Amino acid sequence: MSLLPFVRFRTLAERDPNGFDHTFVPASNCCRRISATLSPLNILVDLPITAIQSALFLLVLIRFGLLALAISWFLFYLSFLMPITLTLSLWYAGRSAFVLLFLIALALYAFRSALAGRPIFGAIAVDD
């Protein structure tokens, strides 16, 4: 494994203004894996999608950090590569239900931890 991605992540972590220019090319190379899941029949369709994915990759990395990037990649691959259906008669409905329940549970946990113990609806007065 090359040390280049770690050097690029360190450049971004230091909030170097030139870090964006130096990391766009490695980020677009990383997003080739995402575009490989798409149909590469038309380069005029595939290229803008890859550019948008690279920009989102860098936005999450720069704005929210490496942990948020890892979680977003995990959720992307989980939701994109797993067969998800609401038809319970199909043979993979159990896996689909597990993935959907996992995504819902993760979203509820993230929402609850973001509140940090505060009430969900704030201080709402109960009128009789």
Protein Blocks (a to p, Z undefined) as FASTA:
>chain_A
ZZklmmmmmmmmnopaklmmmmmmmmmmmmmmmmmmpcckbmklmmmmmmmmmmmmmmmm
mmnojklmmmmmmmmmmmmmpccdfbfkbmklmmmmmmmmmmmmmmmmmmmmmnnopafk
lpadddZZ
